[in-house]
Amino acid sequence: MRFIYTGKESGNPEDGRGDALWIVLREDGEYDESEEIADEVIAHYDRNGEILSIEIYADASSKVDLTQINFGGITEASWAAKQHA
């Protein structure tokens, strides 16, 4: 499992979109579709309907205690590069 956080400084401070968290559950599936499962929370699924990741795309730092997450050096850029490879 991987966690990717984009800080508040990387987005639009008016809409909170830079304050986002991706929780990557699996990296072995091929992305197919997404669904907003709660306000500002999206689930990403593979072609078999299995969940790949969960994205809190706005104001994540107010929804999750980020100090409890071990990010392991993963960045937004490394996740994006893998998804488009």
Secondary structure, 3 states (H helix, E strand, C coil): CEEEEECHHHCCCCCCCCCEEEEECCCCCCEEEEEEEECCEEEEEECCCCEEEEEECCCHHHCCCHHHCCCCCCCHHHHHHHHCC
